[in-house]
Amino acid sequence: MSEACVTINLLLTASRDLGCCFGY
């Protein structure tokens, strides 16, 4: 999991539902 993806997950709650890292 890239740091950018983690940051997005922290900033955008919806990103978790969308699967920011495509399931990772």
MODELLER restraints for C-alpha pairs under 7 A, 6 or more apart:
rsr = mdl.restraints
at = mdl.atoms
rsr.add(forms.Gaussian(group=physical.xy_distance, feature=features.Distance(at['CA:1:A'], at['CA:21:A']), mean=6.71, stdev=0.5))
rsr.add(forms.Gaussian(group=physical.xy_distance, feature=features.Distance(at['CA:1:A'], at['CA:24:A']), mean=6.18, stdev=0.5))
rsr.add(forms.Gaussian(group=physical.xy_distance, feature=features.Distance(at['CA:5:A'], at['CA:20:A']), mean=6.17, stdev=0.5))
rsr.add(forms.Gaussian(group=physical.xy_distance, feature=features.Distance(at['CA:5:A'], at['CA:21:A']), mean=6.28, stdev=0.5))
rsr.add(forms.Gaussian(group=physical.xy_distance, feature=features.Distance(at['CA:8:A'], at['CA:15:A']), mean=6.82, stdev=0.5))
rsr.add(forms.Gaussian(group=physical.xy_distance, feature=features.Distance(at['CA:9:A'], at['CA:15:A']), mean=5.46, stdev=0.5))
rsr.add(forms.Gaussian(group=physical.xy_distance, feature=features.Distance(at['CA:9:A'], at['CA:16:A']), mean=5.84, stdev=0.5))
rsr.add(forms.Gaussian(group=physical.xy_distance, feature=features.Distance(at['CA:9:A'], at['CA:20:A']), mean=6.98, stdev=0.5))
